[in-house]
């Protein structure tokens, strides 16, 4: 696709002018902008790696669930776990809050937080909807109010692609065994912020339901029981949970850290023990975990297991051997997928200790993983340093130090393979309105952490810089620079190499009801010059991307958003020059008196190849997250209808992609012999 810059500018000018004529003069709600920014961050992470989408959907579910099932918090009796996990305040802020309450007594207004050192006006504005002010008198007996102060919710979801896919043709030798719909449910019960019980079930499209390998209905079930804040017991989880300690080198996920997210994403905020009952088959552990202690001293013990898909064989010595990569797809639609299901199991045992002071925090953890079969070496050269064997020991230590308006943090870790890794970061506020952040990282080729962040990223070092500057009351600028050097081969790159990514984002408040954002990104990466050759040259690929977003509320019930994305790829050695364009218009209508809401999108996309694909998140049903990949040439339309009446909520979503340059979509069992693909999604949630 060859598109002149003048045409792009004319399109942008027309759309912006059309909307600015109707822009009013007020602000959108904080929660709406906060969710919008989070979705934009998720979109960037999917852009880096499409496999992130499943984990990000779990994160979105967890974030939305906090607001659904958490009561507003009494600031005068705030516990440490609620402060850090739910309110997302820092150790420094929490310590100063406790000191303020001890010196001056209970607060009488949320706005009194402005008098506590470490809390900015923006912090108070963000926290206000989540807080209440009550006296610190004796609470009612827990069991007396067990049901009177309880909350329950039940969610049902149905998803189906309406066009027939090749895998549902039963005359084929290889086909899907089940019906072409995805279905899920989730029930959750909570009371007094002391006890939470949840159970969920999910079946993917193509999987059987109450027959065959799925005789008990859903292909996947998840359940947990969580007790919190009962004396010295801070949290006890039996069932499914995730663990997240330190900066994620040994245990956890640093998915939301660094990589273009700005100053606020450099430091990883560990959630420690997090119970989960996801609506998809993710990477949760199943077992028991307990956290004991107080604000200053906290200890966590855990024992759990996790399954992987693959082939386990028995050799002539009766030893069990596992062939393949450590992965779990969650799909059990065909006989071959069912045969590989859950064949490898790992047991994970460990402990974590954390000390919190006023300005200093230090934590240490040890994790041991053992498998029921020996994991054999992978077959490809770039996988030479992947984990092999039956067991692995990981040990890590992290710290955080607050010095005035600067925060130093880091973690160092070693593993049984004699490999080691570290991260070291700094974020600080130079003066009001100007903040900076730095993150350095190193991973030895031999360092492996099966439950840690970037488990497959052995052999790298690099650094990340980010800054944010409030230029005026209406102009906000963020910028970043990210450099990583890989010391070993990687997929489709047959030599050590370096990558660089930089970008900036300028946001302007045109009026109190209108917002304009302009973003530019440049990325330099390396790729093999050719595929399937014995000796391969590595050549540089350059990617430039520009994005313009215009959003406004011309009427109280109407929200408009226009986005234009343009991407240009080039590799000088191959004379490779290709580009891609995405243009879409969103319209949101909310009729609060009737409990109705509508979100609509119409999008046009045109890319030369798959390499120029562009990503954009789409409005979806509650607890769901969709980032669509736009490539080739065509149109896409989405309609989301929302209805709420008292404790009943209903969502209906219909989306279709129509291609102008091809006659079929997909391949293999997912092949659709039509130019369009349509998805229907329905969801019901009842709360009581």
PLY file of the C-alpha trace (Angstrom):
ply
format ascii 1.0
element vertex 688
property float x
property float y
property float z
element edge 687
property int vertex1
property int vertex2
end_header
0.00 0.00 0.00
1.41 3.40 -1.00
-0.36 6.23 0.75
0.65 9.88 0.39
1.18 11.91 3.56
-1.15 14.62 2.25
-4.10 12.21 2.11
-3.44 11.06 5.70
-3.27 14.67 6.91
-6.53 15.55 5.13
-8.32 12.63 6.78
-7.01 13.64 10.21
-7.91 17.30 9.67
-11.46 16.47 8.60
-12.17 14.15 11.54
-10.66 16.47 14.15
-12.49 19.54 12.83
-15.79 17.68 12.66
-15.59 16.80 16.33
-14.01 19.96 17.75
-17.06 21.97 16.65
-19.14 20.00 19.14
-16.71 19.82 22.07
-17.97 21.16 25.39
-16.02 22.38 28.39
-15.78 19.85 31.22
-13.86 16.71 32.22
-14.39 13.00 31.85
-14.58 10.94 35.01
-11.29 9.77 36.52
-12.25 6.09 36.46
-13.06 6.26 32.74
-9.70 7.82 31.86
-7.89 5.41 34.20
-9.42 2.40 32.47
-8.70 3.91 29.05
-5.01 4.37 29.92
-4.78 0.82 31.24
-6.26 -0.55 28.00
-3.81 1.47 25.93
-0.97 0.00 27.99
-2.33 -3.52 27.42
-2.53 -2.79 23.71
1.19 -1.98 23.59
2.05 -5.23 25.39
0.03 -7.28 22.91
1.79 -5.41 20.11
5.12 -6.65 21.52
3.92 -10.24 21.89
0.46 -11.54 20.96
0.82 -14.37 23.50
0.47 -11.73 26.24
-3.25 -11.30 25.51
-4.45 -14.21 27.68
-2.47 -13.05 30.73
-3.61 -9.46 30.19
-7.25 -10.58 30.11
-6.68 -12.13 33.53
-5.15 -8.86 34.78
-8.12 -6.88 33.44
-10.52 -9.28 35.15
-8.65 -8.86 38.44
-8.67 -5.06 38.20
-12.40 -4.89 37.46
-13.15 -7.49 40.12
-11.56 -5.32 42.80
-14.13 -2.61 42.21
-17.02 -5.07 41.96
-16.50 -6.99 45.17
-14.49 -4.62 47.36
-16.36 -2.37 49.73
-15.12 1.17 50.16
-12.24 1.15 52.62
-12.30 2.90 56.00
-9.16 5.04 55.95
-8.93 4.98 59.76
-8.56 1.18 59.90
-6.57 0.61 56.69
-4.62 -2.65 56.62
-1.31 -3.10 54.80
-2.54 -5.62 52.21
-5.50 -3.42 51.22
-3.24 -0.35 51.08
-0.73 -1.96 48.72
-2.86 -4.34 46.65
-6.14 -2.44 46.30
-5.32 1.24 46.80
-1.84 0.96 45.21
-0.19 3.37 47.65
3.52 3.20 48.48
5.25 2.07 51.69
6.26 5.68 52.33
2.67 6.91 52.02
1.31 4.11 54.23
3.89 4.72 56.96
3.16 8.45 56.99
-0.59 7.73 57.14
-0.13 5.51 60.20
2.05 8.18 61.84
-0.56 10.86 61.14
-3.38 8.75 62.64
-1.28 7.97 65.72
-0.49 11.66 66.29
-3.78 13.36 65.38
-6.34 10.58 65.79
-8.97 9.33 63.28
-9.61 11.40 60.17
-12.94 13.14 59.72
-12.69 13.63 55.92
-10.97 11.94 53.01
-9.60 15.34 52.00
-7.54 15.31 55.20
-5.14 13.10 53.22
-3.83 16.32 51.66
-2.17 17.04 55.02
-0.30 13.71 55.05
3.23 13.87 53.67
3.61 11.92 50.42
0.02 12.32 49.16
-0.43 14.63 46.19
-3.68 16.22 45.03
-3.83 13.63 42.23
-3.47 10.80 44.77
-6.35 12.11 46.86
-8.53 12.56 43.76
-7.79 8.98 42.65
-8.42 7.48 46.10
-11.54 9.44 47.02
-14.08 7.05 45.36
-12.47 4.08 47.13
-12.40 5.46 50.68
-14.85 6.20 53.49
-14.34 7.77 56.91
-15.79 5.92 59.90
-15.03 5.79 63.61
-12.63 3.14 64.88
-15.06 1.66 67.39
-15.48 -2.04 67.94
-16.74 -3.96 64.93
-19.64 -6.35 65.02
-18.89 -10.01 65.58
-17.77 -11.65 62.33
-20.18 -14.61 62.33
-23.15 -12.48 63.41
-22.92 -10.50 60.15
-21.61 -13.34 57.99
-24.52 -13.28 55.54
-25.95 -9.84 56.31
-22.80 -8.12 55.02
-22.02 -10.58 52.24
-21.93 -10.13 48.46
-22.46 -12.65 45.69
-22.27 -12.54 41.91
-22.87 -15.02 39.10
-21.53 -14.50 35.58
-22.43 -16.49 32.43
-20.69 -15.99 29.07
-21.30 -17.39 25.57
-19.05 -16.79 22.52
-19.28 -18.16 18.96
-17.88 -17.50 15.51
-20.96 -17.56 13.25
-19.27 -18.69 10.01
-18.54 -22.41 9.71
-14.89 -23.34 10.19
-13.20 -26.31 8.56
-12.61 -28.05 11.89
-16.33 -28.66 12.37
-16.63 -30.72 9.21
-16.98 -34.20 10.70
-16.15 -35.85 7.36
-12.52 -34.73 7.69
-10.03 -37.20 9.16
-8.91 -34.54 11.63
-11.63 -32.38 13.13
-12.82 -30.76 16.33
-14.72 -33.14 18.60
-17.06 -30.59 20.18
-19.46 -27.81 19.25
-18.31 -24.39 17.91
-19.07 -22.25 20.96
-17.05 -21.06 23.94
-18.84 -20.93 27.29
-17.80 -19.88 30.79
-19.25 -19.16 34.21
-18.03 -17.67 37.48
-19.60 -17.48 40.93
-18.07 -15.41 43.73
-19.05 -14.92 47.37
-17.38 -12.47 49.77
-18.16 -11.15 53.23
-16.74 -8.34 55.37
-13.39 -8.40 53.53
-12.59 -11.53 55.54
-13.65 -14.44 53.36
-13.89 -14.91 49.60
-15.02 -18.05 47.78
-15.00 -18.33 43.98
-15.52 -21.06 41.39
-15.35 -20.82 37.59
-15.57 -23.10 34.60
-14.67 -22.72 30.93
-14.88 -24.66 27.68
-13.22 -23.50 24.46
-14.87 -23.65 21.05
-14.42 -27.13 19.64
-14.16 -28.86 23.01
-16.71 -31.45 24.11
-19.35 -30.69 26.75
-20.65 -33.38 29.12
-19.31 -36.08 26.80
-16.08 -37.71 25.70
-13.02 -36.33 27.51
-15.20 -33.67 29.20
-17.65 -35.93 31.00
-18.02 -33.43 33.85
-19.10 -30.56 31.64
-16.55 -27.81 31.31
-13.02 -28.62 30.18
-11.50 -26.47 32.93
-12.61 -25.67 36.48
-11.03 -23.28 38.95
-11.86 -22.72 42.62
-10.40 -21.01 45.66
-11.19 -20.17 49.28
-9.48 -17.11 50.74
-9.41 -15.95 54.38
-7.97 -12.50 55.18
-7.01 -10.36 58.17
-7.85 -12.74 60.99
-5.34 -11.94 63.72
-1.79 -12.75 62.68
-3.12 -14.57 59.59
-3.04 -11.97 56.84
-4.10 -14.27 54.02
-4.79 -17.96 53.52
-5.62 -19.29 50.05
-6.62 -22.86 49.28
-7.14 -23.59 45.59
-5.91 -21.56 42.63
-3.63 -18.57 43.09
-0.73 -16.62 41.64
2.47 -15.64 43.43
4.33 -12.42 42.85
7.34 -11.32 44.93
9.99 -8.62 44.61
10.63 -7.46 41.06
9.55 -10.81 39.60
12.95 -12.38 38.90
12.21 -15.53 40.92
8.44 -15.60 41.21
5.88 -13.40 39.52
5.16 -11.39 36.43
6.71 -8.08 35.46
4.50 -7.87 32.37
3.27 -4.39 33.28
6.77 -3.04 33.99
8.89 -0.95 31.62
8.70 -1.25 27.83
7.13 2.03 26.85
4.74 2.34 29.75
6.25 5.56 31.13
7.64 6.51 34.53
4.88 4.84 36.52
5.51 1.36 35.08
9.25 1.03 35.75
8.92 -0.20 39.34
7.07 -3.49 39.78
4.54 -3.59 42.62
4.36 -7.20 43.78
0.95 -8.54 44.79
2.41 -11.49 46.78
-0.42 -14.07 47.07
-3.35 -13.41 44.74
-6.29 -15.86 44.60
-7.71 -16.34 41.09
-10.59 -18.15 39.41
-9.99 -17.12 35.79
-12.37 -17.45 32.87
-9.58 -18.97 30.77
-6.91 -21.59 31.35
-3.97 -19.49 32.43
-0.79 -20.01 34.42
-2.23 -20.18 37.95
-0.84 -22.52 40.58
-3.07 -24.92 42.53
-2.38 -25.69 46.18
-2.14 -23.75 49.44
-0.44 -20.48 50.42
-0.44 -18.60 53.74
0.85 -15.16 54.70
1.39 -14.36 58.38
2.72 -11.35 60.29
2.04 -7.65 60.55
2.85 -4.53 58.60
6.56 -4.65 59.51
7.29 -8.38 59.31
5.56 -10.70 56.83
6.23 -14.32 55.96
4.64 -16.45 53.22
4.75 -20.23 52.78
3.35 -22.07 49.77
3.06 -25.50 48.19
1.38 -26.00 44.81
1.47 -27.77 41.49
1.12 -26.81 37.82
0.54 -28.91 34.69
2.03 -28.67 31.20
1.00 -30.15 27.83
3.32 -32.41 25.87
4.54 -35.96 25.38
5.96 -38.08 28.22
7.75 -41.28 27.17
9.25 -44.15 29.17
12.76 -45.29 28.19
14.34 -48.71 28.55
15.33 -47.94 32.17
11.66 -47.14 33.02
12.54 -43.45 33.40
9.91 -40.88 32.44
11.12 -38.34 29.87
9.35 -35.20 28.64
9.84 -34.02 25.05
8.96 -30.50 23.93
8.70 -27.04 25.41
7.18 -26.17 28.80
3.87 -24.77 27.62
0.17 -25.06 28.28
-2.23 -24.17 25.47
-5.48 -24.94 27.27
-6.98 -26.34 24.04
-8.34 -29.91 24.10
-10.41 -29.91 20.90
-8.91 -32.83 18.99
-7.71 -36.30 19.95
-4.09 -35.17 19.53
-4.56 -32.21 21.88
-6.30 -34.41 24.44
-3.46 -36.95 24.37
-0.93 -34.21 25.23
-3.07 -32.66 27.96
-1.59 -32.32 31.48
1.05 -35.02 30.92
3.80 -33.14 32.78
3.34 -31.92 36.34
5.58 -29.69 38.42
5.41 -29.17 42.19
6.46 -25.80 43.54
7.51 -25.28 47.16
8.88 -22.13 48.71
8.88 -19.29 51.19
9.14 -15.50 51.16
10.07 -13.11 53.95
9.52 -9.34 53.88
10.62 -6.57 56.22
9.10 -3.09 55.88
10.51 0.00 57.53
9.67 3.66 57.13
12.00 4.25 54.18
13.58 0.82 53.67
12.18 -2.54 52.64
13.96 -5.84 52.01
12.63 -9.23 50.98
14.08 -12.69 50.40
12.61 -15.81 48.83
13.51 -19.37 47.94
11.59 -21.53 45.44
12.15 -25.16 44.50
10.46 -26.74 41.46
10.43 -30.49 40.78
8.88 -32.40 37.85
7.38 -35.88 37.58
9.51 -36.53 34.47
12.92 -35.43 33.28
12.72 -32.53 30.82
14.92 -33.31 27.83
17.05 -30.70 26.01
15.26 -28.80 23.25
16.20 -29.55 19.66
17.07 -26.08 18.34
20.32 -24.20 18.86
18.68 -21.05 20.21
17.03 -23.21 22.92
20.35 -24.55 24.19
20.04 -22.82 27.58
16.41 -23.74 28.21
15.68 -25.70 31.37
16.55 -29.41 31.40
16.40 -31.98 34.20
13.91 -32.73 36.98
14.39 -29.94 39.52
15.41 -26.31 39.88
16.25 -24.11 42.87
15.86 -20.31 42.76
16.88 -17.79 45.43
16.34 -14.03 45.28
16.70 -10.88 47.40
15.05 -7.54 46.65
15.12 -4.12 48.30
13.57 -0.67 48.16
14.97 2.55 49.63
13.20 5.92 49.72
15.43 9.00 49.79
13.33 12.17 49.83
11.50 12.10 46.47
13.60 9.31 44.97
13.00 5.54 45.17
15.83 3.05 44.67
14.80 -0.55 44.10
16.21 -3.78 42.75
16.51 -7.55 42.97
19.28 -10.09 42.50
18.65 -13.79 41.95
20.54 -17.04 41.35
19.43 -20.48 40.20
20.66 -24.05 40.48
22.13 -23.85 36.96
24.76 -21.41 38.35
23.15 -18.58 36.44
22.28 -15.22 37.95
20.28 -12.10 37.14
19.54 -8.67 38.54
17.43 -5.59 38.01
18.21 -2.16 39.42
15.93 0.83 39.17
15.44 4.41 40.23
12.50 6.75 39.92
12.42 10.28 41.26
10.65 13.59 40.97
13.10 16.31 40.01
10.57 19.02 40.82
6.76 19.26 40.60
5.65 18.22 37.14
8.96 16.61 36.07
9.79 12.98 36.93
12.33 10.46 35.64
12.88 6.71 35.90
15.72 4.29 35.12
15.79 0.50 34.98
18.84 -1.64 34.29
18.65 -5.40 33.85
20.96 -8.38 33.28
20.25 -12.10 32.80
22.98 -14.67 32.40
22.40 -17.23 29.63
22.23 -19.96 32.27
19.71 -18.19 34.51
16.31 -19.90 34.49
13.27 -19.02 36.62
10.33 -21.20 35.61
7.85 -19.18 37.67
9.48 -15.78 37.13
8.99 -12.94 34.69
10.36 -13.44 31.18
11.07 -17.10 31.89
12.45 -17.62 28.36
14.59 -14.45 28.22
18.00 -15.96 29.04
21.05 -14.05 27.96
20.38 -10.32 27.88
21.35 -6.99 29.33
20.01 -3.50 28.81
18.50 -0.38 30.27
15.30 1.63 30.11
14.85 5.39 30.59
11.54 7.22 30.94
10.42 10.73 31.78
7.23 12.68 32.24
6.94 16.46 31.99
3.85 18.51 32.69
4.61 21.36 30.29
1.54 23.44 31.06
-1.82 22.91 32.73
-3.04 21.48 29.40
0.09 19.82 27.95
1.66 16.57 29.17
4.73 14.94 27.57
6.10 11.44 28.23
9.15 9.93 26.55
11.20 6.74 26.83
14.30 4.98 25.48
14.75 1.21 25.70
17.90 -0.73 24.72
18.44 -4.50 25.07
21.35 -6.64 23.89
20.73 -10.39 23.58
23.88 -12.41 24.26
22.53 -15.61 22.71
20.51 -16.64 19.66
16.74 -16.25 19.59
13.88 -17.39 17.40
14.50 -16.18 13.79
17.72 -14.39 14.86
20.82 -16.58 14.45
23.35 -14.31 16.19
23.67 -12.13 19.32
22.18 -8.73 18.60
20.89 -5.48 20.03
17.46 -3.85 19.80
16.43 -0.28 20.45
13.04 1.33 20.93
12.21 4.95 21.65
9.11 7.09 21.59
7.17 10.01 22.98
3.56 10.87 23.67
2.11 14.39 23.80
-1.33 14.85 25.37
-3.21 18.13 25.09
-6.43 19.11 26.85
-8.05 21.12 24.08
-10.97 21.81 26.38
-12.26 20.22 29.54
-14.32 17.86 27.43
-11.85 17.21 24.60
-8.47 15.51 24.60
-5.88 15.14 21.82
-2.97 12.68 21.93
-0.08 12.35 19.46
2.36 9.45 19.79
5.50 8.49 17.86
7.52 5.27 18.19
10.67 4.02 16.51
12.02 0.49 16.84
15.22 -1.12 15.55
15.30 -4.91 15.63
17.26 -7.69 13.94
16.02 -10.59 11.83
17.48 -13.40 9.76
18.01 -12.42 6.15
16.52 -15.71 4.96
14.72 -18.70 6.45
15.73 -22.38 6.59
19.39 -21.89 5.66
22.41 -23.42 7.38
24.27 -20.12 7.72
22.21 -16.95 8.06
23.01 -13.26 8.02
21.25 -11.01 10.52
20.04 -7.68 9.16
18.42 -4.63 10.78
14.70 -3.86 10.41
13.40 -0.36 11.14
9.83 0.39 12.23
8.29 3.84 12.63
4.77 4.32 13.94
2.66 7.40 14.52
-0.71 7.56 16.25
-3.23 10.36 16.64
-6.15 10.01 19.07
-8.93 12.54 19.45
-11.57 12.04 22.14
-14.40 14.29 23.28
-17.86 14.38 24.85
-19.96 16.78 22.77
-23.04 15.83 24.81
-23.48 14.44 28.31
-24.54 11.04 26.95
-22.25 10.95 23.88
-18.53 10.07 23.64
-16.59 10.25 20.35
-13.13 8.90 19.65
-11.15 9.04 16.41
-7.83 7.25 15.94
-5.39 7.19 13.03
-2.39 4.80 13.07
0.32 4.70 10.43
3.26 2.26 10.38
6.28 2.09 8.08
8.73 -0.85 7.93
11.95 -0.83 5.98
15.14 -2.89 5.63
17.70 -1.23 3.37
19.67 -4.39 2.57
16.57 -6.18 1.24
15.08 -3.05 -0.33
12.04 -3.77 1.89
9.63 -0.83 2.17
6.07 -1.47 3.30
3.47 0.39 5.31
0.11 0.03 6.98
-2.82 2.28 7.90
-5.58 1.94 10.48
-8.39 4.48 10.79
-11.37 4.04 13.09
-14.22 5.97 14.66
-15.77 5.05 18.02
-19.17 6.27 19.18
-20.36 5.73 22.76
-23.92 6.43 23.89
-25.12 6.08 27.50
-28.78 6.50 28.41
-28.45 6.26 32.18
-32.16 6.68 32.90
-32.91 3.53 30.92
-29.77 1.65 31.99
-28.71 1.35 28.35
-25.32 1.85 26.78
-24.00 1.46 23.23
-20.38 1.31 22.01
-19.85 1.25 18.25
-16.78 1.14 16.03
-16.19 1.30 12.30
-12.59 0.72 11.17
-10.73 0.69 7.86
-7.32 -0.97 7.55
-4.85 -1.44 4.74
-1.44 -3.09 5.26
1.01 -4.41 2.70
1.91 -7.59 4.64
1.32 -9.25 8.00
4.52 -7.59 9.29
2.78 -4.20 9.06
-0.18 -5.29 11.20
-1.62 -2.73 13.61
-3.29 -3.30 16.95
-6.19 -1.56 18.68
-8.18 -2.53 21.75
-11.94 -2.81 21.42
-14.76 -2.28 23.90
-15.79 -5.63 25.28
-18.04 -7.26 27.84
-17.14 -7.03 31.51
-14.15 -9.17 32.60
-13.01 -9.50 29.00
-10.25 -7.84 27.02
-9.85 -7.76 23.24
-6.98 -6.34 21.20
-7.62 -6.95 17.52
-4.86 -7.37 14.95
-5.60 -5.45 11.73
-3.78 -6.62 8.58
-4.43 -7.06 4.84
-7.19 -4.75 3.57
-10.76 -4.42 4.71
-13.32 -3.11 7.17
-14.20 -4.06 10.72
-17.33 -3.12 12.67
-18.20 -3.73 16.33
-21.35 -3.14 18.34
-21.58 -3.54 22.12
-24.94 -3.20 23.84
-25.03 -2.88 27.65
-28.11 -3.02 29.84
-28.27 -2.68 33.63
-31.30 -2.90 35.91
-30.65 -2.93 39.66
-28.44 -6.00 40.24
-28.87 -7.44 36.74
-26.42 -6.71 33.90
-26.53 -7.89 30.29
-24.02 -7.44 27.45
-24.38 -8.28 23.76
-21.39 -7.85 21.44
-21.33 -8.41 17.69
-18.20 -7.87 15.59
-17.32 -8.59 11.96
-14.19 -8.27 9.84
-14.71 -8.01 6.07
-11.68 -8.41 3.80
-11.44 -6.73 0.41
-8.42 -8.64 -0.89
-8.96 -12.31 -0.07
-11.61 -14.99 -0.40
-10.87 -17.08 2.72
-9.74 -16.45 6.30
-7.45 -18.50 8.50
-5.89 -21.88 7.84
-6.06 -25.50 8.89
-9.03 -26.37 11.10
-9.81 -22.67 11.60
-10.23 -22.02 7.87
-13.31 -20.01 6.84
-14.08 -20.09 3.12
-15.61 -16.62 3.11
-14.44 -13.01 3.00
-15.82 -12.19 6.44
-15.62 -13.44 10.01
-18.33 -12.65 12.58
-18.23 -13.19 16.33
-21.18 -13.13 18.73
-20.62 -12.68 22.46
-23.29 -12.58 25.19
-22.84 -12.17 28.92
-25.12 -11.99 31.98
-24.10 -11.01 35.50
-26.38 -11.06 38.53
-25.33 -9.61 41.90
-27.01 -9.96 45.27
0 1
1 2
2 3
3 4
4 5
5 6
6 7
7 8
8 9
9 10
10 11
11 12
12 13
13 14
14 15
15 16
16 17
17 18
18 19
19 20
20 21
21 22
22 23
23 24
24 25
25 26
26 27
27 28
28 29
29 30
30 31
31 32
32 33
33 34
34 35
35 36
36 37
37 38
38 39
39 40
40 41
41 42
42 43
43 44
44 45
45 46
46 47
47 48
48 49
49 50
50 51
51 52
52 53
53 54
54 55
55 56
56 57
57 58
58 59
59 60
60 61
61 62
62 63
63 64
64 65
65 66
66 67
67 68
68 69
69 70
70 71
71 72
72 73
73 74
74 75
75 76
76 77
77 78
78 79
79 80
80 81
81 82
82 83
83 84
84 85
85 86
86 87
87 88
88 89
89 90
90 91
91 92
92 93
93 94
94 95
95 96
96 97
97 98
98 99
99 100
100 101
101 102
102 103
103 104
104 105
105 106
106 107
107 108
108 109
109 110
110 111
111 112
112 113
113 114
114 115
115 116
116 117
117 118
118 119
119 120
120 121
121 122
122 123
123 124
124 125
125 126
126 127
127 128
128 129
129 130
130 131
131 132
132 133
133 134
134 135
135 136
136 137
137 138
138 139
139 140
140 141
141 142
142 143
143 144
144 145
145 146
146 147
147 148
148 149
149 150
150 151
151 152
152 153
153 154
154 155
155 156
156 157
157 158
158 159
159 160
160 161
161 162
162 163
163 164
164 165
165 166
166 167
167 168
168 169
169 170
170 171
171 172
172 173
173 174
174 175
175 176
176 177
177 178
178 179
179 180
180 181
181 182
182 183
183 184
184 185
185 186
186 187
187 188
188 189
189 190
190 191
191 192
192 193
193 194
194 195
195 196
196 197
197 198
198 199
199 200
200 201
201 202
202 203
203 204
204 205
205 206
206 207
207 208
208 209
209 210
210 211
211 212
212 213
213 214
214 215
215 216
216 217
217 218
218 219
219 220
220 221
221 222
222 223
223 224
224 225
225 226
226 227
227 228
228 229
229 230
230 231
231 232
232 233
233 234
234 235
235 236
236 237
237 238
238 239
239 240
240 241
241 242
242 243
243 244
244 245
245 246
246 247
247 248
248 249
249 250
250 251
251 252
252 253
253 254
254 255
255 256
256 257
257 258
258 259
259 260
260 261
261 262
262 263
263 264
264 265
265 266
266 267
267 268
268 269
269 270
270 271
271 272
272 273
273 274
274 275
275 276
276 277
277 278
278 279
279 280
280 281
281 282
282 283
283 284
284 285
285 286
286 287
287 288
288 289
289 290
290 291
291 292
292 293
293 294
294 295
295 296
296 297
297 298
298 299
299 300
300 301
301 302
302 303
303 304
304 305
305 306
306 307
307 308
308 309
309 310
310 311
311 312
312 313
313 314
314 315
315 316
316 317
317 318
318 319
319 320
320 321
321 322
322 323
323 324
324 325
325 326
326 327
327 328
328 329
329 330
330 331
331 332
332 333
333 334
334 335
335 336
336 337
337 338
338 339
339 340
340 341
341 342
342 343
343 344
344 345
345 346
346 347
347 348
348 349
349 350
350 351
351 352
352 353
353 354
354 355
355 356
356 357
357 358
358 359
359 360
360 361
361 362
362 363
363 364
364 365
365 366
366 367
367 368
368 369
369 370
370 371
371 372
372 373
373 374
374 375
375 376
376 377
377 378
378 379
379 380
380 381
381 382
382 383
383 384
384 385
385 386
386 387
387 388
388 389
389 390
390 391
391 392
392 393
393 394
394 395
395 396
396 397
397 398
398 399
399 400
400 401
401 402
402 403
403 404
404 405
405 406
406 407
407 408
408 409
409 410
410 411
411 412
412 413
413 414
414 415
415 416
416 417
417 418
418 419
419 420
420 421
421 422
422 423
423 424
424 425
425 426
426 427
427 428
428 429
429 430
430 431
431 432
432 433
433 434
434 435
435 436
436 437
437 438
438 439
439 440
440 441
441 442
442 443
443 444
444 445
445 446
446 447
447 448
448 449
449 450
450 451
451 452
452 453
453 454
454 455
455 456
456 457
457 458
458 459
459 460
460 461
461 462
462 463
463 464
464 465
465 466
466 467
467 468
468 469
469 470
470 471
471 472
472 473
473 474
474 475
475 476
476 477
477 478
478 479
479 480
480 481
481 482
482 483
483 484
484 485
485 486
486 487
487 488
488 489
489 490
490 491
491 492
492 493
493 494
494 495
495 496
496 497
497 498
498 499
499 500
500 501
501 502
502 503
503 504
504 505
505 506
506 507
507 508
508 509
509 510
510 511
511 512
512 513
513 514
514 515
515 516
516 517
517 518
518 519
519 520
520 521
521 522
522 523
523 524
524 525
525 526
526 527
527 528
528 529
529 530
530 531
531 532
532 533
533 534
534 535
535 536
536 537
537 538
538 539
539 540
540 541
541 542
542 543
543 544
544 545
545 546
546 547
547 548
548 549
549 550
550 551
551 552
552 553
553 554
554 555
555 556
556 557
557 558
558 559
559 560
560 561
561 562
562 563
563 564
564 565
565 566
566 567
567 568
568 569
569 570
570 571
571 572
572 573
573 574
574 575
575 576
576 577
577 578
578 579
579 580
580 581
581 582
582 583
583 584
584 585
585 586
586 587
587 588
588 589
589 590
590 591
591 592
592 593
593 594
594 595
595 596
596 597
597 598
598 599
599 600
600 601
601 602
602 603
603 604
604 605
605 606
606 607
607 608
608 609
609 610
610 611
611 612
612 613
613 614
614 615
615 616
616 617
617 618
618 619
619 620
620 621
621 622
622 623
623 624
624 625
625 626
626 627
627 628
628 629
629 630
630 631
631 632
632 633
633 634
634 635
635 636
636 637
637 638
638 639
639 640
640 641
641 642
642 643
643 644
644 645
645 646
646 647
647 648
648 649
649 650
650 651
651 652
652 653
653 654
654 655
655 656
656 657
657 658
658 659
659 660
660 661
661 662
662 663
663 664
664 665
665 666
666 667
667 668
668 669
669 670
670 671
671 672
672 673
673 674
674 675
675 676
676 677
677 678
678 679
679 680
680 681
681 682
682 683
683 684
684 685
685 686
686 687
